[in-house]
Amino acid sequence: MLTLVACGASSDAAEEAPVNVTPPRAGITATTAPAPVPTPRTVAAAQSDRPVSCAAQIGAAAAARRAAICRDVSPATHPPCNVANSCAMIDDEIARSCALFDGQGAPMQGCGPDPKSMEAAADVVRRYYAAIGAHDYATAWQQWGDDGRPGQSFAAFEAGFAHTRSTRVTIGRLQPGDGAAGSIYQPVPVTVESTLDDGTHQRFTGTYVVRRVNGVDGATPGQLRWHIGDAKLVRAPVG
């Protein structure tokens, strides 16, 4: 079954998505694109209990371009910018790096949208479901923050998706978030559709609240990034 507490927004219109110092090299400009809906090929690969590679998800050439952007922006010595990793993991490293250097000099090639924007908040939810769709539960877990989802172990989180074959999220219309106690809270309305191992289709609707610390002294890079803070989803009719 799909674990709601583990489940986890974008443009003015509803938008679908399926299921993260060396100066950057110039000449590569791109934004972090939503990951594709899982295909029979990616589903079959996922059944091996290993995350589906980005190359398997979107093809070798497209994955290589995404990995190149990741290497351009990442300050890590050994970044996860490898086509053998899930697209969600690569995108998470891109987002992490762009947020880390936001406001320090000219914008880096390959970064977008603005790391502080509500569109960037919506991308957290997209990456969350993209990671789940690729069976990359470690990357999905980290969308809740550096320490994962509060009050839940990683093992329990992963087990919640044991019978989920595929999943995708539709992001609804975004409205500006609210600020309180040094943090910004961005609501992200969603419709989540999933297919279980036995072919059962499920649909959930609700809202994720994505949070980041707003320039508080002493805040860590992880706190300054958008991360999932809360999720309230309810079962909805299918069809």
C-alpha positions in Angstrom: 0.0 0.0 0.0 1.0 3.6 -0.4 2.1 5.1 3.0 0.5 8.6 3.2 2.9 9.9 5.8 5.8 8.8 3.5 4.1 10.3 0.4 4.7 13.2 -0.1 4.2 23.3 -6.3 5.0 25.3 -10.1 3.2 27.1 -12.8 -0.2 28.9 -12.8 -1.7 25.9 -14.5 -1.8 22.3 -13.2 1.2 20.4 -14.3 2.1 16.7 -14.3 5.3 15.0 -13.3 5.9 11.3 -12.7 7.9 9.9 -10.6 19.9 17.0 -5.8 34.5 25.3 -4.8 34.9 24.5 -8.4 33.6 27.2 -10.7 31.1 25.8 -13.2 32.1 25.3 -16.9 30.4 27.7 -19.2 28.2 26.8 -22.1 25.6 24.5 -20.5 22.3 26.1 -19.7 19.3 24.1 -18.5 16.8 23.8 -15.7 15.9 20.9 -13.6 13.2 19.2 -15.6 10.5 17.0 -14.1 11.3 13.3 -14.4 9.2 11.2 -16.8 6.3 8.9 -16.0 7.7 5.3 -15.3 7.5 3.1 -18.3 7.4 -0.7 -18.5 11.1 -0.7 -19.0 11.8 1.3 -15.8 9.3 -0.7 -13.8 11.0 -3.9 -14.8 14.3 -2.6 -13.8 13.0 -1.4 -10.5 11.9 -4.9 -9.6 15.6 -5.8 -9.1 15.4 -3.9 -5.8 18.0 -1.4 -7.1 17.1 2.2 -8.0 16.3 2.7 -11.7 19.2 4.5 -13.4 18.7 7.9 -15.1 19.9 6.3 -18.3 17.1 3.7 -18.1 14.6 6.4 -17.3 15.2 8.9 -20.0 17.8 7.4 -22.3 21.6 7.6 -22.3 22.0 10.9 -24.2 19.5 12.9 -22.1 20.9 11.4 -18.9 24.4 12.3 -19.9 23.4 15.9 -20.5 21.7 16.0 -17.1 24.8 14.5 -15.4 27.0 17.1 -17.1 25.0 19.9 -15.7 25.3 18.3 -12.3 29.1 18.1 -12.5 29.2 21.8 -13.6 27.4 23.1 -10.6 28.3 20.7 -7.9 31.1 21.7 -5.4 31.4 18.1 -4.2 34.7 16.1 -4.7 32.7 13.0 -5.8 29.2 14.2 -6.6 26.5 11.7 -7.5 26.4 13.0 -11.1 26.4 9.6 -12.8 23.9 8.3 -15.3 23.8 5.0 -13.3 22.1 6.9 -10.4 18.4 7.9 -10.6 17.5 11.2 -12.3 16.0 12.3 -9.0 19.4 11.9 -7.3 21.2 13.9 -10.0 18.5 16.6 -9.9 18.8 16.8 -6.1 22.5 17.4 -6.3 21.8 20.2 -8.9 19.3 21.8 -6.6 21.5 21.5 -3.6 24.4 23.1 -5.4 22.4 25.9 -6.9 20.9 26.7 -3.4 24.3 26.6 -1.8 25.7 29.3 -4.1 22.5 31.4 -4.5 23.3 35.1 -4.2 27.1 34.5 -4.3 28.2 36.1 -7.6 26.5 35.7 -11.0 23.9 33.0 -11.3 25.5 29.7 -12.3 24.9 28.2 -15.7 22.4 25.3 -15.3 20.6 26.6 -12.3 16.9 27.3 -12.3 14.3 28.2 -11.0 15.3 30.6 -8.3 16.2 28.5 -5.3 14.0 30.6 -3.1 11.0 30.6 -5.3 7.7 28.7 -4.9 8.6 26.8 -8.1 11.7 25.5 -6.5 9.6 24.4 -3.5 7.3 22.5 -5.9 10.3 20.8 -7.4 11.0 19.2 -4.1 7.7 17.4 -4.3 8.4 16.4 -7.9 11.8 15.0 -7.0 10.2 13.2 -4.1 7.9 11.3 -6.4 10.4 10.9 -9.1 12.7 9.2 -6.6 9.9 7.0 -5.4 9.0 6.1 -9.0 12.7 5.1 -9.5 12.7 3.1 -6.2 15.4 5.5 -5.0 14.1 5.7 -1.5 17.2 7.3 0.0 16.8 10.3 -2.3 13.1 10.5 -1.5 13.8 10.3 2.2 16.2 13.3 2.0 13.5 15.5 0.5 12.2 15.7 4.1 15.6 17.2 5.2 19.1 16.0 6.0 17.8 13.6 8.7 14.8 12.4 6.7 11.2 12.3 7.9 11.0 13.2 11.6 9.6 10.4 13.8 10.0 7.7 11.2 13.0 5.4 10.5 14.3 5.0 7.0 13.4 1.3 7.1 9.8 2.0 7.9 9.7 4.7 5.2 11.0 2.3 2.6 8.7 -0.5 3.7 5.7 1.8 3.1 6.4 1.5 -0.6 7.1 -2.2 -0.8 4.0 -2.9 -2.9 4.0 0.3 -5.0 4.8 -0.4 -8.6 4.6 3.1 -10.0 3.5 6.5 -8.9 3.2 10.0 -10.3 2.2 13.4 -9.0 0.2 16.3 -10.5 1.1 19.7 -9.1 -1.8 22.1 -8.7 -1.9 25.9 -8.8 0.6 27.5 -6.5 -0.2 30.4 -4.2 2.4 32.5 -2.3 3.4 30.9 1.0 3.5 32.4 4.5 6.4 33.3 6.8 6.6 32.7 10.5 9.4 32.4 13.2 12.2 32.8 10.6 10.8 30.2 8.2 8.9 30.3 4.9 6.1 27.7 4.4 5.0 27.0 0.9 1.8 24.9 0.3 2.0 22.6 -2.7 -1.4 21.1 -3.7 -1.1 17.7 -5.3 -3.0 14.7 -6.8 -1.0 11.5 -6.4 -1.8 8.4 -8.5 -0.2 5.0 -7.8 -0.3 1.5 -9.1 0.3 -1.4 -6.7 1.9 -4.7 -7.5 -1.4 -6.4 -8.0 -2.6 -3.8 -10.5 -4.7 -1.8 -8.1 -4.9 1.9 -8.9 -5.0 4.5 -6.1 -5.5 8.2 -6.0 -4.8 10.7 -3.2 -5.3 14.4 -3.0 -4.1 17.0 -0.6 -1.3 19.4 0.2 2.4 19.2 1.0 3.9 22.1 3.0 7.5 22.7 2.0 9.6 24.7 4.3 12.9 26.5 4.4 14.7 28.8 6.9 14.7 32.4 5.8 18.2 33.8 6.3 18.4 33.1 10.0 22.0 33.5 11.4 23.6 30.2 12.0 21.2 28.3 9.7 22.8 25.3 8.0 22.8 24.9 4.2 20.3 22.1 4.6 18.0 24.4 6.6 18.2 27.1 4.0 17.0 24.7 1.3 13.4 23.8 0.7 12.4 20.5 2.3 9.1 18.8 3.0 7.7 19.8 6.4 4.3 18.2 6.4 1.9 16.2 4.2 -1.9 15.9 4.4 -3.4 13.5 1.8 -6.7 11.8 1.6 -8.0 8.9 -0.5 -9.9 10.0 -3.6 -12.1 8.2 -6.1 -10.2 6.6 -9.1 -11.5 7.2 -12.6 
